[in-house]
Amino acid sequence: MPPKSDINKAGWEQSDFPILCETCLGDNAFVRMSKQEFGRSCGTCARPFTVFRWNPGSGMRFKTTVICQTCAKIKNVCQTCLLDLEYGLPTQVRDTALAVGNAAPTSEINREYYAQNMEAKLEGNKSLLDTTRASSAAKEMLKQLARTDPYYKRNRPHLCSFYAKGECKRGDDCPYRHEMPVDNELSKQNIQDRYHGRQDPVARKILSTHAASMGLTPPEDQSITSLFLTNLPASATEQSIRTRVVSSLPAVQPAQLKSIVHVAKTRCAFVNFKDRASAELAAQAWANGVDIDGETIGVKWGRSKNAAKSKPTTSTAAVASAA
């Protein structure tokens, strides 16, 4: 009985070709693939799907698809590396720039039901992610971070565990890399965090490095939890600023926003958060500025209260110390 006719297999997925990025596909124009229907469960929704396996090039390791096409289309990602197909970035980086929240359930409850509902909304190969309505600051940030050229080094063989123990006797004939493993944050990655864009170490490194390059290096004083917005439009109000701040930071809970001090006379504002982590997330998301009322606003870290009290020369410094 065909899967679509069997009620127990109604959610199972069949496909003729995978959704892949250029890096995972490899530089071989005559790549050969093996296909196995319902070969494994999807790494995110746990539904059986058609698995593809291939070798992207000489000296590379065999690669395989790890999520189904429905989940790949929902997030517009590669079925193997789970990176964005348009920008080549982790989903956490892309969603942070575009201010896109994660609507997919992250637990096992209802994830299969969610995937089936989203599959009904998909039209052919069209993705549900719409980047045409992104703000100018978001587009500029993604333009700077985008990886346009394929990075085939990512297809290298895995490290040889026997070599790390000093027990590998294959020498040059070993299909694995003879390098010592490095235990750092980047070595702790998993499919769920990469797909849902939460606590991804690669994304955190990209966002923090980009924020530092744009002059938003977190200050050493951990008590600083405020960001300073400059050159606000004349039409901006405290409510419009608050609305835009909340909508542009889906990863930050609205309850983490402590207060907003709007100084209409000097067209600036202070956005105060309850903790340092939320302030750092906001600084990373606003590395290229934040759009308010159609204008891109500059963002800087606030000063510590001690520094503000020592230099109360301007009205803005007085407001900063009061905040």
Secondary structure by P-SEA (a helix, b strand, c coil): cccccccccccccccccccccccccccccbbbbbbbcccccccccccccbbbbbbccccccbbbbcccaaaaaaccccccccccccccccaaaaaaaacccccccccccaaaaaaaaaaaaccccccccccccccaaaaaaaaaacccccccccccccccccccccccccccccccccbbbbbcccccccaaaaaaccccaaaaaaaaaaaaaacccccccccccbbbbccccccccaaaaaaaaaaaccccccccccbbbbbccccbbbbbbccaaaaaaaaaaaccccccccbbbbbbbbbcaaaaaaccccaaaaaaaac
